Structure formats: structure tokens, C-alpha cells
Amino acid sequence: MIERIIDELERAKARVAHDAMKRQLEGKDASFEYGKAVGTYAGLQAALNFINRLLVEDEEDETGSMFND
């Protein structure tokens, strides 16, 4: 299940990046849309980092408990 969530987040990041690159905007709208895309991308990356950190901590807890028994 967690693999599916990670895959979906990675796909969403790719879509955001792709959409940001293909847009041809000028003026204030361009700055806003670029900032919005950068923020969305950063948020998705933060979610992935959080999930990865939780997985590593969980793995370390399991490994640590094997040696503490």
C-alpha cells in the first residue's frame, strides 16, 4: 500500500514539473503560476521525505528490537 502512495506522489511531482515547463505565461500570472508550481512540487517532496523518514525509523525500531531481546 505504501508503495502505491509513494508512486502516486512521484507521478504528481512529475505532472507538476511537466505542466510548469509547458506553460507559456507572461506578466504577473507567470510569477504566480511558477510560485504555485514550485510550492506544490516542494510540498510533494516534503511528503515523500516524511514517508521515507517514517519508514527508516520503523525499520530501525524493528532492527533495534531484535538486538534488544
N, C-alpha and C positions, 0 to 999 in steps of 0.2 A: 504493500500500500504506500509506504513512504517513498519508494522508488517512483511511483506514478506521480506523486506530488512534486518531487524534485524535477522529473521530466517536464511536467506542465509549467513549472516556474521557469525552467530553462527555455522552453518554447516561447513563453510570454516575453522573456527578455529579448529573444531573437526577433520577435514580431515588433516590439517597441523600437529596437535599433533599426530594423529594416524600414519601418514606417517613417521614422525620423529622417533617414537618409534620402528617401524618395520624395519627400515633400519639397515643393518649390515655393516657399513663402518669403515675403519681404516685409519690412517695417516692424511695428510693434508686435504684430501677430507672430512673426518669425521668432522673436525673442521669447515670447510667452510659450509657444509650442515647443521650442527647443528646451526651455527650462522644465516644462512639464514632462517631456520625454526623458530628460536626464534624471529628474526626480523619481519618475516611475521605475526607470532602469535601476537606480540606486536602491530603491525600496525592494525590488525583486531580489537584487543581490544580497541585501541585508537579510531578507527572509531565508535565502539559501544558506548564508553564513550561520544564521541562528540554528537552522535544522542540522547542519553539519556539526556545529559545536555540541548540540544535544546528543547527536549520535556518538560522537567521540567520547563525551562524558559518560554516556550509558555503557559504551564498550569498556572504558577504563574501570567503571564500577564493577562490571561483571568480571573482568580480569583480576582486579584487586581482591574481590571476594573469594576467588579461587585460591589465592595465596594466603588469605587471612584465616581460612578454615583450619 
